[in-house]
Amino acid sequence: MEDAGVIGRLPWKKLGLPDLRDSSGERLWYAVSDNFKNSPRTTCTSPGQPGCLNSDTPGSLTVRNSNGTIVNDGAGTTGAMAVIIAPGSVLTREDGVIQVRDAANANNPVNYLDIGNGEDNTTFANGSTDGFINGVVHGADNVVLVNDRVLAISYEDLMPLLEKRVTSEVANCLKDYAADPLNQGRLPWAADIVASAGGVYSDSASTRFGRLPGTFINTVASSGISPMKNGWTALCNVNLGSWWPNWSELVFYALADAYKPQPIPPLPTCGLCLTVNPPSSVADKRFAVIMAGRRLTGVSGGQPRSTVPNKSVIANYLEDQNATPADDVFSANPSGSTFNDHLLYQ
């Protein structure tokens, strides 16, 4: 869907940056994809909804190089999440506007941003090929039409960092839960894959692989005479704010048999534990958190995630040994065209 976008100044103070300028002494301009803007933002209650932000969220801004070739396709899967533009020195735009940068015109992008090869950097549309062009672009007689320098912030620039942060937050929740005196090292049952595909994230008895649980009724019941804590600790950030529903469908959790809910607390050394290979063939991991990357359309089946039956299939999210968790062996391979899971484990 195409939406007219808004361009403005880079909010350097809000970002905690110095007053950045380009080589002509001008402040920078900025535009952000609708899928990543913060205000207004659609409340996300289920990862598949419009307005959710997770591994499957594409950028929606198009950026062309100086020849007019699309580098980031906002109408496809390679759109930019945001662009930062250095406006360069004043010139006469291709539409005849002579740029004036006095106080009265300081906030009009026409006086800073240019047109070339049919692309006007003052206007754009989300989810379309109407976007931005990177200078320098020359016209007839070698006249400079565009001296804007456009930096695209791509999926690859930002999303892996978000995925690592989310995985780290979940791993910290599990570590804090195990460290709670009530739990004595034990960890909760996972949420069933099929039930959670339909939005039910209750823990499921005897389930050592699934999505992260939101309730702990079966965990408490399985722990018997030494009952475990009924919920995450206060230090667990999945309890805070509205960010977690964006990611809950894409985060998976594996639990070693030695640390499952049980009346007798586990031994201080790993007994029946998980293997993550690579990096190691040793079965010494208490738990693993596995973040699914964006859909890999090149793998078998294409990893569809749009329906409840789709969401019930592990291989539509995870690759290699992570897609076959029954053997308690997982893998942390380098990311590529056939593998993009991110793992943290202990």
Disulfide bonds with the S-S distance in Angstrom:
Cys44-Cys52 1.98
Cys173-Cys236 2.00
Cys270-Cys273 1.51
